[in-house]
Amino acid sequence: MQRALLAIGCDAYEFLEPDLAGAELDAQRVFEQLTKPDVGDYDPVRSRLLLSPTLAEVRKALEDIVYQDEPLDAFTLYFAGHGALESAGFYMELRDTRAGRLPTTAYWLSESLAALASKPPTVTNIILDACFSGGLANDVHVLIKPEIQGDAGTPAVILLAMASRDQFAMETGEGGAGTNALLECVDGRTFIQEHGAALDLMEIGAAVGRRFATNPDQQPRFWALNVHQRSAFCRNPHFQASLDTTFKHWSPRGFLETVSPFLASHAASPADQVADVERLVGGLIIRAQDSRDMFLEAQVRASAAAALLPFCPTSVAASDYVEEQSLAVAELVVRALTRAVEELRLQKYALLSLRGGLGDLYVLPLRIWKIIGWSGAAYFILKDAGRASEFPTTTFTEFLDTVIEHYSLSAVLLSEVQGAPIAIGLSCAAELGLQEQGETLLGILFNSVVENSGHIARWSIKNEQLLSYMLARHTERFGDIADLIANPSEAIAVILRFAPVFGLGDIFDEAMAELDHVSINAFVADDYGPFAEDSMADGVNHTLQIGHDIWTVEELMAAWPAGAAQRPEPASVQAGALLAASLFPNRIPWFVVPPVPAAD
């Protein structure tokens, strides 16, 4: 991409008064910034910086820049100095300009526009920090030719004048006021947006205009001609910062804590609630699309849906928004699942982290069940919307088969965090008739529970405690880490609840003695509206102890709470609850688990 800049600053005048003190400095600052590869990326060789030049020097520089063999993608003309306005148009006054002889001794803006029109860059930016520069509107007619305007590929022109046609361009001790405002946009001191990798001059012009909105003595003006797509003026300093830092500290829980006060304040205005969520999540969604994490955008959209989940039963606006976001999540997950399977075909160990090492011993089982769980949630969301045929059953089956073949030692139960994805994923497998895959995966999970006598990590275990937990699993010495063990365990309850679904009740019964004294729990929500909240009060904990309350799977099913199978209404609440369970580790959507067929 060829990008060139002509920056002109004129302090010294042979025939005009007064000389200026800051125009050359302004041009130098603009040239220095825009020719940096990580800022403007204008070619420093093809670009020119002219300090107090003559008219001939300006014409020669423009010719050298424009008429090289390789056409320009972007050209920017910057001028700081004295400006003058006559009936013919706007003139840039240079070292050898003479008063009363502007047409022959000053640089007429239309002259540069005409030169560019003969070999036009894809986009031309013109920035004038000069008195009366708003008068450049008189010169625009050079570009407005009916036979070329609007045609495909017609060059675009964006013009920014730092003062209206009847105003002076103010100076400060640090340079021109307009140029200062421009450079603050370029270096990030003025925030414009965070969703695009580049800023165009229209965005910057609008921001500069806002900067002077309360100053009646200087009102910048800008025009855009034939702009049919975004054209990069400079890089967006906030874009990379957003990718690198926003998601480093972002979390679904943190998002809900941020948005909840806004939602509470607009409880009487559902439309405002949706607008609040959209405003806070819009930039995150766009940034997430540039992430390598296949599930990041889905998590952001799911967080937006979870934020409005409590209002779905009474708000049509919230309900519609949650359904819309849920379907968007389902579509994203389907794409992520398809991509994961494609990568596994090329490299069977693609699920391993790039760094590898001991971290995968704990993280890989969570990663495997995350993919299975989100896939299951996508299936149920699509099914409830009447779009079950859009779920890639063959791809999901292939993923399960690959896990069984190559990752069987990692498809184990380590943490309470896996409870919800296991419940949703195995429910999906059961509904799709994947009996063999479901039975195999459930057997792997149950064996891992038995081998460790039901010692499953708490969902709130900290990163620095993981090594202690994994060493205890290896040595089977859990006495020193009792505070890291889930007691009771809802994830183990999930495993046992699926035994009759996949016909493994008798097999589980034979090993139940290995889990003597292990407590399990099933929290059944009375209301799924608050299902995304950090702490849910509306529900009942059903706790059972193996070896005391139950000894067999049949006894578990006899004691199982009847309300667990109750599906929430409306459909948006069900979809939102599935997303909340996928986001947050300590809640199980028991309503999704298939009922056990009645005995013949």
N, C-alpha and C positions, 0 to 999 in steps of 0.2 A: 504494500500500500504506500503510495507516494503522497506525502503531506508536506506542505511548505508554508512558511510564514514570512511576511514582509512587515517588520516592525520599524516604525519611523518615529523618532522623537526629535523635535526641533526647539532648542533653547535660544540659539543665536540667530539674529536677523541683521542683514546688512542695510536694509532700507526701511525696516519697520520698527516700531517701538510699542511696548518695551520688550527687552529680552526676557526669557522665562528662566526659571531655576530648576524645574522638576520634570520637564517633558522628556529629556534624554534618559533620566533615571527611570521614568515609567516605562519607556520602550525597552530599556535594558532588562528591567524586571520581568516584563512580559516575555521577552525573547528567552531569557534564562529559564523561566518556568516551562514554557511550551515546547522547548527543544529537548527537555529531559525525556528519556524513553519511557519512564514510568509516570509521566504527567501528561504531556501533550503529544509526544512521539512525533513532533515535526522534524523533518530531516535537517540537521544543523548545517549540512553542506549546501543543500539547495536553498535553504532559507537565508534571509539577509536582515541584518540590523544596521540601520542608517541613522546616524546622529547628526542633526543639523545639516541635512544634505541639500544640494541644489536640485532644481527641477530636472535637469539632465540626469543626475545620479539616480533619482527615483524612477524615471522612465527606463533607464538602463537596467536597474535591479529588477523591475517588474518583467521586462523582456527576458532577462536571464532565467528567471524563475518559471515563467509560463511557457516559453517556447522551447523548452528542452524536448527531446524526442518522446520521453515517457510522460503521458498525460497525468495530471494531478487528480487524485481522489478528493483532496481537500486543500483549499487555499484560504489563508487568513491574512487580511490586511489590518494592521493596527496603526493608528496615528494618534500622537499626542502633540499638541502645539496650538498655535493660533489658527482659528478657522474664520472663514468669511462667507457670507451668503449674498449672492446676487440673483437677478432674475433667471439666469441660466442654470443656477444650481449651487451646490456647496463646493467651496474651494479649500484645500489644505495649503496653508501658507508655509513656505519653505525659506531657506537661507537667502535666496536671491529673489524672493517675491517683492514686487513693487506695488505700492498702493495705487489704485487707479488703473493698473495693468493686469488685473487678476487673470483674464482669459489667456494671456501669453506668458505670465511669470509664475502663476500658482498652479498647483496640481488639481485639476478639475476632477471630482469624483467620477463623473460620467466617463471621463477618459479611461480610467482604470476599468470601469464596468464594460466599456466597449472592447477593450483589449482582452478581457476575460471571456467575453461573448464569442470571440473568434476561435478560441481554443479553451472551452469552458471546463473547469474542474467539476467533479460531480457535485460538490457543494462549496460555496464561497461564503466566508464569514468576514464581515466588515465591522470594525470597532473604531469608533471615533471619540476620543476624549478631548474635545475642543469646544470652544464657545460656538453657539448657534448650530451645532452639528445636527440637531433635529431637522434642519433644512435639507438634509440629504433626500427627503421624500421627493424633492423636485427632480432628482436624478433617476428615480426608479423607472421612469418611462423608457429608459434605454433598454431595460430588461423585459418590459411588458410588450411582447410582440405576439399578437393573437395566433400567428401561424406556428409558434413553438410552445406557448404556454399550455401545460396539461398533457403534452405528449409523453409517452413512456421514455424515460431516460433523460428528460429535460433537466438541465442543471438547476439546483436549488440555491437560493441566496438568502442569507440571514444578516440583517443589518442592526447594529446596536449603536445608538447615539447617546452619549452620556449627558446631554442637555437638550432641552427643547430648542426650537428654532429661534426663539427670542430670549434665550437665557445664556448666562455664562457658565463655563465648566469650572467648578470650584477647585482650588488647590489647598492642600494641607501641608504641614511640615514633613509628612511622610510620603508625599506624592499626590497625584490627582485623586480627588475623592471618588470619581467613577472607577478609575483603575484600581484603587484600593479595594473597592467593593467587588470588582471582577476577580482579582487575585485571591480574595478571601473565599470566593466560590471554588476557584481552581485548587487551592491548597486544603480545602475542607473546613476552614474556620466558619464558613457559612454552610449550614446543612441544606441540601436541596432535596435529595431522595436517596434511597439506599437499595432500590431494587434493580437498578441497571448498572452495567459495568462502565458506562460512559455517560458524560453530560453533553448535551448539545447547547448551542448558543441561545436557543429559545428559552430553555430552562434557566440558564444563567441570566439572560436578559430579564426574565420575570422576577428572579430573585433580586437582581440589582434594583429593579423598579420598586420592589417592596421595601428595600433598604432606604430609599429616598421618599417613601410615600408621605411622610410628614414634613418634608422640606419643600416649601413652595418655591424656593429660589432655584432649585435644580431638579428637574424631572426628566429622567432618562426615557428614551423612546426606542422601541425596536419593532422591526418588520420581518416577516418571513414570506418568501415568494417561492411557490412551486415546491414546497417541502412535502414530500409524499412518504418519507420514512425517517427514522431517527438517524442523525448524522453526528458522529462523535466530534466534539470540539476538544475535549480533554477527558482523561480518565476520571472516574468518580472515586474520590478518596474514601468515601464511606462504604462503597460496595465491598471491597476486599475486607475491610474491617468487620463488616456485617457477617461475612462468611466465616472469618477466622475466629471472631470473638463472640458473636451473638449466640450461636448454637453451642459454644463451649460452656456457656453458663445457662442456656435455655433448658427448660424441662417442662413437661406437661403440667406438673403440679405448680410450678412457679407461674406458668401462664394463667392457670385458673385463679391463683391467689392475686394476680394482677388485675384480671378482668372482673372478678366478682364484685368489688366495690362499685364499679360502673353499672353493672347489671342491677345491683340492689337499688341504686339511686334512680334507675329508670324502670322500676317494677311496674309502674302504671302506663308505660309507653313501650309496648313490645317492639315496635319498629325501631325505636332508639336503641333498644337492647341489641338487636341484630346488627345495627349500624356500629355500635361500640365494638362488637366482636370482629366484624369485618375490618374496621379501621385498625385494630390491633394485630390482626392475623394476616392482613393482606401482604405486607412486605415480607413477612416470614415465609409465606407460601412461595413467593417468587424467589426468594433466596434459597429455599430448600430445594427448588428445582435444579439448582446448580451443584447440589451435594452428591457425593458418590454413594452416600447411604440411601439404598433403594427404598427404605421405609420412612425416611425423614419427612417428606411432604405428607405422607399418609398420617404420620403421628401429629403433625401440625394441624391438619384438617380435623383429625379426630379430637384433638384438644379443643378446637373451636366448637365442635358439636357437643362435647362433654360440658362445656361452659354453659350452654343453653339447655341442657337436658332437664334441669329442674323446672323449666317453664313450659315444657312441651305439653303437659296435660291441659293447660289453660290458655296457651298462646298459639294461635295458628301460625303467626310469623316465625316463632321459635321452632315449632314443629316442622314447618316447611324447610327451614334452614338446616335443621339437623338431618332431615331425610336427604336433602340435596348434598350436604357434606358427606354423609354416610355412603351414598352411592359413588361420590367422587373417590372416597377412600377405597371402596371395593374395587373400582377400576384401576386405581394405582397399585393395589396389592396384587391384582391379577397380572399386571405388567411386571411387577417385581418378581412374582413367582415364576413367570415364564422366563424372565432373564436369568434367574437363579438356576433353573433347570438347564438352560442353554449353556451356562458357564460350567455346570457340572458335567455336561456331555463332553466338553473340551478338556476339563481337568476335574477328575473325580474328587479331588481334595480342595475344591474351590471354597468350601465353607470354612476352611481354616483361616485364621487371621493372617494378615501379611507379615506380622512380626513373629507369629508362631510362639513356641515356648510354653512354659508352665501355665500361662494365663488361659490357654485354650482348654485346659483340664476342667476349669470351672465355667468359662464363658461359652464354650462350644455347645454344651447341652442346652444352655439357655437360648443360644442363637438358633439352634435347630427347632426347638419348640416354639420360638417366637415366629418363625416362618410358617410353621404348621398352624399355629393358633390364629395369626392374622389371616391366613388363607381360609381357615374355617369361618372366621367372622365375615369375610368377603362373600363366601358362599351363602350364608344365612341372610345377609343384607340383600343380596341379589335375589334370592329366593322369595323373600317377603315382598319385594318390589315386582314380582312376576317376571323376573329376568334370570331365572336359574340356568337357563340354557347358555348364558354368557359366561358361566363359570367353567374354566378349563379342567374338567374332571380328569382327562387323560394326563395332563401336565401335573396335576396334584398327585395322581397315582404314581407317576414316574418319580416324583420327588420322594414320596414315602418309600418306594422300592429302593431308591438310591440310598436313603438313610439306613434302611435295614441292611443293605448289602455292604456299605462302606463305612457306616458310622454307628453300628450297633452298640459299640462300647461307649459311645458318647450320647446316645439317646436316652440317658438315665435321668432319674429324679435326684436333684441335688438340693433344690431350694424351693421354698414356698412360692417364689416368684413364678414358677412354672405351672402352678395350679390352674390358673385361668386358661392359658394357651393349651394345656393338655385337655382340659374339659371341652373347649370349643373345637380344637382340632380333631379329637377322637369322636366327638358328636358328628362332625362333618363326615368323617370316614364312615361312620355307621349309617348315616342317611344316604350316602352315595353307594352303599352296598360293598364297601371295601373291607369285608369281613376278615380276610386273611391278613391284610396289612394292619388293621386295627388290633387284631388278636396278637400279632407278633410284637407290635410296639408296646401294647399294654403288658405283655409278658416281660419285656425288657425293663419297663418301669418298675413292675412289682418285684422282680428279682433284685433290682438295685436297692429297693426299700428293705427287703428281707436281709440282704447281705450286710446292711448297716443298722439292722435292728430298729429301723424307723427313725434314725437320727437325721432329720432333714434341717437344713439351715433356715433360720428365721428370714423372713422377707426383708427385714431391716438390717441385715448383717452388713458391716462396713467393709470397704475394700481392704483395709489393713488387717482385717480379721480373717480374710479368706484363706490365707496360707495355713493358719492354725486349724481351721475347719477341715481343709483338704488333708493335712497331715493326720488329723484324728481319724478321718475315714480310712486312711491307709493303714494305720496301726490299730484301728478299732478301739481306741481309747478316748472315750468321749467325756470322761469324768471331769476333766479340767476345762471343758468348754461348754458346760451345761447352759450357760447364758446365751450361747449362739444357736441353740437347738429350738426349733418350733415345738411348742407344747401348749395346747394341742395343735395338731397339724391338719390343715384343710386340704393340702395337696395330697396327703395319703388318703383322705376321705374320697377325693376324686378318683384315685386309682381303684379303691375298693368298690366304689359305686359303679364303675364300668365293668366289673367282673361279669355280672349277668348279661350285660349288653353284648359282650363278645363270647359268652359261654364258657367263662373260665372260673366260675364259682367253686366247683369241686377242687380244682387245682389250687386256688388261693386258700381254701379251707385247710389243705394239708400243711401249709406253711404258716398258718395263722399263729401258731404257738410261738414262732420266732418274734412275733410282735407283741407278746404278752406285756401288758401295762402301758402300751402306747395309746395315747389319747388322740382322738380325731374330732374334728368339728365341722359343722356345716352351718354357715350363717345364711339365713334365708331372709331376704329383704321384704318388708311389708310394702314398701313403696320404692320403685326403681328410679324415681325422679332424682333423689339425692345420691345415686349410685356412684357418681364421680367425686363426691365429697371426701375429704381426708378421713373423716370419722362419720360413720353412719349410725344413727340412733334408732331408726325405724326398722326393726327386724328382730329375729330371734336366733340365738346361738343354740344349736343342737349338738351337744358334746357327748361322746360315748367313749368308754375305755375298753380296749380289747382285753379279753380275759376277765372282765368284770361285768360289763353290760352286754357285750356280744362276743361270740366265739366263732361265728361263721358268717359268710356273706348273706345267707338267708336271714339270719337274725338281724344283720344290718339293714336289709331291705324291709324287714318287718317294723323296724324302729325308725325308718326313714320318714322325715316330715312330709306330709302330703302337700303342703303348700309350696314345696320346692319346685314342683312342676308347673306352677301357675305362671303363664306368660303375661308380661306387662302389656298394657295398652296405653296409648295408641302405638302404631308401628314405629313411630319415631322414637318412642321411649325404649322399645326393644332394641332398635339399632343403636341408639345412644348408649344403652347399657352394655352392649357387646363391645363397643369402642372403649368405654370406660374401663371394662375388665381387661381389655388388651393393653391399655395404657398404664393402669395402676395395679400393683402386684398383690394386693390383699383383699380381693373380692372375686367371687366365683358366680357366674350367671347360671345358676343351677337349672333355670327354666329351659336351657338349650339341650340338656342331657336327655337322650331318648328314653321313653318309658320302657320298662322290661315287658316283653310279650307275656301275656297270661299263659299259664301252663295248660296243655291240652287235657 
